[in-house]
Amino acid sequence: MADKAKVAIFLSGRGSNMAALLYASRLPDAAYEVVLVAANDPEAEGLALAVAEGVATFARSHKGMTRADHDAAMGRAARDAGADYIVLAGYMRILTDAFAASWEGRMLNIHPSLLPKYPGLDTHQRAIDAGDSHGGVSVHLVTPELDAGEVLGQMQVAIRKGETADSLAERVRYAEHQLYPRVVNDYLCRENDPAFLLEKVRELALALPQSHERESHGSPGWRAGSEKSGKYFAYFNDQHHGSEHIAVLVKAGSIDELFDLVEAQPQAYFKPAYYGASGWLGVILNRPGLDWDHVADWLKRSWRSVAPKSATKLIDAAEQF
């Protein structure tokens, strides 16, 4: 069984969404575990619930601190707890752009509207005033722009005749508790989903000039150059030849480099049983906190080692701009 993704939950108040996430993490099919509950208010009710359930907590008041310093303290606590992801659950702080960027793709938030409608505050009243038939809730990735990241899931809640912001908020909260754990679990499952990982590698590989896909020994592979004379620069490895890894195989600079990387970072690299003797390095994809920019760099480097000069000139020219 693959290791579960480690999640830190940030909150500011009673923590009802945190509780929903925490208890869902203890179901048999959960893809994540909660390693920390952190708050910007030491008196936040959610902290007591976390303590009762045996989850580590951290609290640091934002009062008297710059926004950047407080973000840094919270982020440091998450990293120290071993968190791969941050999930915001009623965390009433606007994060700095730098902090949001540093956790890009690894921080989720829940917002009480059907985004892109009504980012920010007073969402329920704004939906009622607009005459909408439904309010609702969205789970999205956090980006520097407020409530503007990719929406991962939504749930509608009907707006009844005579609805008030408070009455709508109460029912939206029920929807939140159903939606948030499901979306978080689905999102974190992707790091162990071969189809998702293959599609990501395919997108990166085919973005390189004069590259094309061709199956090799039953596995997807990518070649640089013409269809007739192209050379392979990457293969997709889905737990083949007894390996436990889902990986992309790329060309190392040398056998020495391959062994050095595998020895120094066994969580990130391995020597493929079938291809390793020929200098192919396995870059492990099914691991928490995978940096796709790092994967892209390896693909480009491997591509350069076999690509014709006409192709490398194209990418060299593009990189000058």
FINURO-459262 format. One record per residue (C-alpha): x, y negated, z negated; residue in one letter. Coordinates in nm, 4 decimals. Layout:
BEGIN
MIDREN  east  north  up  bamar
MIDREN  X  Y  Z  A
...
//
This chain:
BEGIN
MIDREN  east  north  up  bamar
MIDREN  0.0000  0.0000  0.0000  M
MIDREN  0.1322  -0.3437  0.0966  A
MIDREN  0.2192  -0.5858  -0.1789  D
MIDREN  -0.0591  -0.8267  -0.2640  K
MIDREN  -0.0146  -1.1941  -0.1847  A
MIDREN  0.0542  -1.4004  -0.4957  K
MIDREN  -0.1731  -1.7001  -0.5479  V
MIDREN  -0.1576  -2.0050  -0.7742  A
MIDREN  -0.4916  -2.1768  -0.8354  I
MIDREN  -0.4976  -2.5515  -0.9078  F
MIDREN  -0.7975  -2.7007  -1.0882  L
MIDREN  -0.9033  -3.0056  -1.2847  S
MIDREN  -1.2176  -2.8990  -1.4678  G
MIDREN  -1.4305  -2.6027  -1.5696  R
MIDREN  -1.2928  -2.3710  -1.3048  G
MIDREN  -1.6028  -2.1911  -1.1780  S
MIDREN  -1.4464  -2.1370  -0.8350  N
MIDREN  -1.1259  -2.0261  -1.0046  M
MIDREN  -1.3275  -1.7674  -1.1970  A
MIDREN  -1.4902  -1.6415  -0.8773  A
MIDREN  -1.1473  -1.6105  -0.7141  L
MIDREN  -0.9906  -1.4445  -1.0167  L
MIDREN  -1.2576  -1.1773  -1.0596  Y
MIDREN  -1.2658  -1.1101  -0.6850  A
MIDREN  -0.8889  -1.0550  -0.6958  S
MIDREN  -0.9513  -0.7560  -0.9234  R
MIDREN  -1.1726  -0.5715  -0.6762  L
MIDREN  -1.0160  -0.2619  -0.5169  P
MIDREN  -0.9802  -0.4140  -0.1681  D
MIDREN  -0.8375  -0.7496  -0.2784  A
MIDREN  -0.5424  -0.8757  -0.0743  A
MIDREN  -0.4202  -1.1142  -0.3441  Y
MIDREN  -0.3501  -1.1493  -0.7142  E
MIDREN  -0.3666  -1.4666  -0.9225  V
MIDREN  -0.0278  -1.5315  -1.0823  V
MIDREN  -0.0940  -1.8829  -1.2164  L
MIDREN  -0.3753  -2.1217  -1.2994  V
MIDREN  -0.2476  -2.4793  -1.3168  A
MIDREN  -0.4230  -2.8049  -1.4015  A
MIDREN  -0.3568  -3.1767  -1.4066  N
MIDREN  -0.5602  -3.1989  -1.7284  D
MIDREN  -0.4369  -2.9997  -2.0311  P
MIDREN  -0.7986  -2.9947  -2.1593  E
MIDREN  -0.9450  -2.8441  -1.8407  A
MIDREN  -1.1918  -2.5698  -1.9385  E
MIDREN  -1.0657  -2.3378  -1.6679  G
MIDREN  -0.7329  -2.2965  -1.8455  L
MIDREN  -0.8986  -2.1274  -2.1429  A
MIDREN  -1.0746  -1.8788  -1.9175  L
MIDREN  -0.7441  -1.7956  -1.7461  A
MIDREN  -0.5736  -1.7407  -2.0820  V
MIDREN  -0.8544  -1.5104  -2.1934  A
MIDREN  -0.8060  -1.3050  -1.8763  E
MIDREN  -0.4320  -1.2783  -1.9254  G
MIDREN  -0.3299  -1.5111  -1.6427  V
MIDREN  -0.0339  -1.7455  -1.6873  A
MIDREN  -0.1237  -2.1148  -1.7083  T
MIDREN  0.0481  -2.4481  -1.6589  F
MIDREN  -0.0816  -2.7965  -1.7411  A
MIDREN  0.0749  -3.1330  -1.6717  R
MIDREN  -0.1235  -3.4544  -1.7008  S
MIDREN  -0.0790  -3.6861  -1.4043  H
MIDREN  -0.1067  -3.9898  -1.6302  K
MIDREN  0.2119  -4.1937  -1.6336  G
MIDREN  0.3608  -4.0009  -1.3408  M
MIDREN  0.3954  -4.0982  -0.9786  T
MIDREN  0.1885  -3.8903  -0.7404  R
MIDREN  0.5032  -3.7426  -0.5870  A
MIDREN  0.6526  -3.6489  -0.9253  D
MIDREN  0.3312  -3.4842  -1.0376  H
MIDREN  0.3005  -3.2912  -0.7115  D
MIDREN  0.6601  -3.1766  -0.7558  A
MIDREN  0.5929  -3.0527  -1.1088  A
MIDREN  0.2846  -2.8579  -0.9992  M
MIDREN  0.4630  -2.7133  -0.6983  G
MIDREN  0.7610  -2.6096  -0.9096  R
MIDREN  0.5282  -2.4280  -1.1509  A
MIDREN  0.3681  -2.2415  -0.8593  A
MIDREN  0.7045  -2.1368  -0.7179  R
MIDREN  0.8368  -2.0360  -1.0599  D
MIDREN  0.5325  -1.8091  -1.0978  A
MIDREN  0.6197  -1.6446  -0.7676  G
MIDREN  0.3220  -1.7847  -0.5784  A
MIDREN  0.3158  -1.7462  -0.2016  D
MIDREN  -0.0012  -1.9537  -0.1668  Y
MIDREN  -0.1824  -2.2346  -0.3476  I
MIDREN  -0.5622  -2.2344  -0.3627  V
MIDREN  -0.7270  -2.5580  -0.4735  L
MIDREN  -1.0428  -2.5023  -0.6774  A
MIDREN  -1.1859  -2.8320  -0.7933  G
MIDREN  -0.8442  -2.9961  -0.8029  Y
MIDREN  -0.9320  -3.3640  -0.8120  M
MIDREN  -0.6042  -3.5038  -0.6867  R
MIDREN  -0.5143  -3.6389  -0.3435  I
MIDREN  -0.1860  -3.4715  -0.2580  L
MIDREN  0.1103  -3.6486  -0.1037  T
MIDREN  0.1757  -3.5870  0.2645  D
MIDREN  0.5131  -3.4332  0.1806  A
MIDREN  0.3613  -3.1826  -0.0610  F
MIDREN  0.0867  -3.0831  0.1835  A
MIDREN  0.3432  -3.0388  0.4593  A
MIDREN  0.5699  -2.8265  0.2393  S
MIDREN  0.2871  -2.5748  0.1846  W
MIDREN  0.1505  -2.5920  0.5388  E
MIDREN  -0.0436  -2.2781  0.6234  G
MIDREN  -0.0141  -2.1633  0.2623  R
MIDREN  -0.2579  -2.3953  0.0829  M
MIDREN  -0.6378  -2.3678  0.1000  L
MIDREN  -0.9144  -2.5908  -0.0285  N
MIDREN  -1.2916  -2.5778  -0.0589  I
MIDREN  -1.5049  -2.8795  0.0308  H
MIDREN  -1.8790  -2.9264  -0.0345  P
MIDREN  -1.9912  -3.0146  0.3174  S
MIDREN  -2.0044  -2.8616  0.6631  L
MIDREN  -1.6803  -3.0114  0.7896  L
MIDREN  -1.6052  -3.2115  0.9961  P
MIDREN  -1.9144  -3.3770  0.8508  K
MIDREN  -1.8637  -3.5807  0.5341  Y
MIDREN  -1.5009  -3.5547  0.4300  P
MIDREN  -1.4210  -3.7188  0.0985  G
MIDREN  -1.6730  -3.7845  -0.1807  L
MIDREN  -2.0519  -3.8033  -0.2258  D
MIDREN  -2.1029  -3.5327  0.0341  T
MIDREN  -2.4456  -3.4149  -0.0828  H
MIDREN  -2.6017  -3.7601  -0.0935  Q
MIDREN  -2.4567  -3.8421  0.2463  R
MIDREN  -2.6106  -3.5276  0.3958  A
MIDREN  -2.9495  -3.6084  0.2378  I
MIDREN  -2.9373  -3.9715  0.3515  D
MIDREN  -2.8551  -3.8608  0.7058  A
MIDREN  -3.1675  -3.6430  0.7152  G
MIDREN  -2.9662  -3.3234  0.7693  D
MIDREN  -3.1533  -2.9940  0.7481  S
MIDREN  -2.8581  -2.8299  0.5761  H
MIDREN  -2.5692  -2.9115  0.3514  G
MIDREN  -2.3095  -2.6541  0.2726  G
MIDREN  -1.9519  -2.5695  0.2017  V
MIDREN  -1.6305  -2.5251  0.4015  S
MIDREN  -1.3000  -2.3552  0.3250  V
MIDREN  -1.0092  -2.5090  0.5113  H
MIDREN  -0.6329  -2.5248  0.5277  L
MIDREN  -0.4808  -2.8291  0.3593  V
MIDREN  -0.2998  -3.0795  0.5790  T
MIDREN  -0.1732  -3.4313  0.5095  P
MIDREN  -0.4972  -3.5724  0.6532  E
MIDREN  -0.7766  -3.5441  0.3957  L
MIDREN  -1.0210  -3.2550  0.4580  D
MIDREN  -0.8998  -3.2249  0.8186  A
MIDREN  -0.7230  -2.8869  0.8261  G
MIDREN  -0.8440  -2.5836  1.0201  E
MIDREN  -1.1815  -2.4633  0.8910  V
MIDREN  -1.1570  -2.0948  0.7992  L
MIDREN  -1.5170  -2.0382  0.6930  G
MIDREN  -1.8470  -2.2134  0.6205  Q
MIDREN  -2.1836  -2.1423  0.4620  M
MIDREN  -2.5024  -2.3440  0.5090  Q
MIDREN  -2.7397  -2.4367  0.2265  V
MIDREN  -3.0871  -2.5649  0.3127  A
MIDREN  -3.1827  -2.9183  0.2099  I
MIDREN  -3.5355  -2.9025  0.0699  R
MIDREN  -3.7993  -3.1722  0.0622  K
MIDREN  -3.7338  -3.4018  -0.2333  G
MIDREN  -3.3775  -3.2733  -0.2709  E
MIDREN  -3.1385  -3.4706  -0.4899  T
MIDREN  -2.7622  -3.4698  -0.4771  A
MIDREN  -2.7533  -3.2861  -0.8097  D
MIDREN  -3.0010  -3.0166  -0.7108  S
MIDREN  -2.8221  -2.9586  -0.3802  L
MIDREN  -2.4846  -2.9484  -0.5539  A
MIDREN  -2.6089  -2.6760  -0.7889  E
MIDREN  -2.7091  -2.4461  -0.5026  R
MIDREN  -2.4010  -2.5258  -0.2965  V
MIDREN  -2.1948  -2.4114  -0.5943  R
MIDREN  -2.3535  -2.0656  -0.5695  Y
MIDREN  -2.2533  -2.0572  -0.2037  A
MIDREN  -1.9004  -2.1639  -0.2924  E
MIDREN  -1.8591  -1.8710  -0.5296  H
MIDREN  -1.9617  -1.6281  -0.2540  Q
MIDREN  -1.7646  -1.7861  0.0299  L
MIDREN  -1.4322  -1.8831  -0.1257  Y
MIDREN  -1.3087  -1.5398  -0.2409  P
MIDREN  -1.4161  -1.3806  0.0881  R
MIDREN  -1.2365  -1.6379  0.3031  V
MIDREN  -0.9224  -1.6384  0.0881  V
MIDREN  -0.9085  -1.2597  0.1023  N
MIDREN  -0.9628  -1.2506  0.4793  D
MIDREN  -0.6981  -1.5168  0.5375  Y
MIDREN  -0.4392  -1.3427  0.3220  L
MIDREN  -0.5156  -1.0056  0.4852  C
MIDREN  -0.3846  -1.1464  0.8115  R
MIDREN  -0.0240  -1.1020  0.7004  E
MIDREN  -0.0813  -0.7251  0.7115  N
MIDREN  -0.3020  -0.7160  1.0223  D
MIDREN  -0.1072  -0.5776  1.3207  P
MIDREN  -0.3476  -0.7317  1.5735  A
MIDREN  -0.3088  -1.0797  1.4249  F
MIDREN  0.0699  -1.0485  1.3979  L
MIDREN  0.1012  -0.9174  1.7549  L
MIDREN  -0.1028  -1.2066  1.8911  E
MIDREN  0.1169  -1.4586  1.7073  K
MIDREN  0.4368  -1.2991  1.8430  V
MIDREN  0.2878  -1.2778  2.1923  R
MIDREN  0.2002  -1.6477  2.1869  E
MIDREN  0.5540  -1.7455  2.0826  L
MIDREN  0.7277  -1.5092  2.3242  A
MIDREN  0.5239  -1.6070  2.6292  L
MIDREN  0.5791  -1.9768  2.5564  A
MIDREN  0.9438  -1.9312  2.6551  L
MIDREN  1.0297  -2.0047  3.0219  P
MIDREN  1.0237  -1.7165  3.2706  Q
MIDREN  0.9048  -1.4663  3.0103  S
MIDREN  0.6521  -1.1906  3.0632  H
MIDREN  0.5147  -0.8949  2.8729  E
MIDREN  0.5804  -0.5314  2.9598  R
MIDREN  0.5136  -0.2230  2.7507  E
MIDREN  0.8148  -0.0145  2.6511  S
MIDREN  0.7884  0.3305  2.4891  H
MIDREN  0.4290  0.2540  2.3986  G
MIDREN  0.5067  -0.0792  2.2309  S
MIDREN  0.4543  -0.4341  2.3591  P
MIDREN  0.7775  -0.5942  2.4760  G
MIDREN  0.8793  -0.9233  2.6319  W
MIDREN  1.1320  -0.9806  2.9052  R
MIDREN  1.3110  -1.2888  3.0364  A
MIDREN  1.3585  -1.3319  3.4103  G
MIDREN  1.1700  -1.1918  3.7052  S
MIDREN  0.9180  -0.9081  3.6920  E
MIDREN  1.1622  -0.6939  3.8912  K
MIDREN  1.4933  -0.7635  3.7144  S
MIDREN  1.3985  -0.9189  3.3794  G
MIDREN  1.5636  -0.8066  3.0570  K
MIDREN  1.3957  -0.7396  2.7238  Y
MIDREN  1.4477  -0.9941  2.4476  F
MIDREN  1.1845  -0.8712  2.1976  A
MIDREN  0.9720  -0.5705  2.1045  Y
MIDREN  0.6751  -0.5432  1.8692  F
MIDREN  0.7161  -0.2693  1.6096  N
MIDREN  0.4035  -0.1489  1.4261  D
MIDREN  0.5396  0.0928  1.1675  Q
MIDREN  0.7054  0.3047  1.4368  H
MIDREN  0.9608  0.5810  1.3806  H
MIDREN  0.8785  0.6144  1.0122  G
MIDREN  0.9207  0.2433  0.9345  S
MIDREN  0.6912  0.0825  0.6795  E
MIDREN  0.7300  -0.2528  0.8520  H
MIDREN  0.5347  -0.4465  1.1088  I
MIDREN  0.8123  -0.6357  1.2805  A
MIDREN  0.9445  -0.8057  1.5898  V
MIDREN  1.2745  -0.6644  1.7133  L
MIDREN  1.5234  -0.9200  1.8446  V
MIDREN  1.8851  -0.9144  1.9544  K
MIDREN  2.1349  -0.9847  1.6776  A
MIDREN  2.4605  -1.1551  1.7681  G
MIDREN  2.6577  -0.8475  1.6654  S
MIDREN  2.6306  -0.5261  1.4668  I
MIDREN  2.8159  -0.7006  1.1833  D
MIDREN  2.5572  -0.9787  1.1741  E
MIDREN  2.2787  -0.7203  1.1730  L
MIDREN  2.4232  -0.5342  0.8744  F
MIDREN  2.5017  -0.8585  0.6886  D
MIDREN  2.1442  -0.9839  0.7257  L
MIDREN  1.9888  -0.6518  0.6234  V
MIDREN  2.2116  -0.6298  0.3173  E
MIDREN  2.1596  -0.9921  0.2093  A
MIDREN  1.7846  -1.0183  0.2814  Q
MIDREN  1.6233  -0.6721  0.2856  P
MIDREN  1.2828  -0.8308  0.2293  Q
MIDREN  1.3148  -1.0108  0.5640  A
MIDREN  1.5226  -0.7816  0.7875  Y
MIDREN  1.5853  -0.4137  0.8569  F
MIDREN  1.7815  -0.1950  1.0971  K
MIDREN  1.5347  -0.0222  1.3328  P
MIDREN  1.5810  0.3537  1.3498  A
MIDREN  1.5472  0.3739  1.7279  Y
MIDREN  1.6883  0.0394  1.8444  Y
MIDREN  1.9274  -0.0577  1.5660  G
MIDREN  2.2302  0.1187  1.7113  A
MIDREN  2.2006  -0.1058  2.0175  S
MIDREN  2.2127  -0.4231  1.8091  G
MIDREN  1.8413  -0.4867  1.7715  W
MIDREN  1.7385  -0.6466  1.4409  L
MIDREN  1.3966  -0.6003  1.2810  G
MIDREN  1.2403  -0.9261  1.1569  V
MIDREN  0.9703  -0.8193  0.9095  I
MIDREN  0.6332  -0.9813  0.9744  L
MIDREN  0.4073  -0.8195  0.7125  N
MIDREN  0.5404  -1.0094  0.4137  R
MIDREN  0.4028  -1.2977  0.2066  P
MIDREN  0.4958  -1.6522  0.3019  G
MIDREN  0.6279  -1.5624  0.6476  L
MIDREN  0.7792  -1.8669  0.8205  D
MIDREN  0.6611  -1.8536  1.1820  W
MIDREN  0.9080  -2.1251  1.2806  D
MIDREN  1.1809  -1.8846  1.1707  H
MIDREN  1.0306  -1.6105  1.3888  V
MIDREN  1.0135  -1.8529  1.6818  A
MIDREN  1.3808  -1.9414  1.6338  D
MIDREN  1.4781  -1.5732  1.6472  W
MIDREN  1.2728  -1.5160  1.9606  L
MIDREN  1.4301  -1.8146  2.1313  K
MIDREN  1.7789  -1.7060  2.0299  R
MIDREN  1.7187  -1.3509  2.1530  S
MIDREN  1.5655  -1.4850  2.4742  W
MIDREN  1.8727  -1.7014  2.5374  R
MIDREN  2.0970  -1.3948  2.5141  S
MIDREN  1.9371  -1.2389  2.8245  V
MIDREN  1.7591  -1.5207  3.0101  A
MIDREN  1.8878  -1.6314  3.3516  P
MIDREN  2.0621  -1.9673  3.3654  K
MIDREN  1.7755  -2.1156  3.5664  S
MIDREN  1.5483  -2.0541  3.2656  A
MIDREN  1.7876  -2.1755  2.9966  T
MIDREN  1.8393  -2.4990  3.1904  K
MIDREN  1.4653  -2.5632  3.1702  L
MIDREN  1.4542  -2.5255  2.7934  I
MIDREN  1.7783  -2.7218  2.7446  D
MIDREN  1.6285  -3.0090  2.9414  A
MIDREN  1.3036  -2.9935  2.7421  A
MIDREN  1.4897  -3.0008  2.4105  E
MIDREN  1.6655  -3.3240  2.5036  Q
MIDREN  1.3346  -3.5091  2.4797  F
//
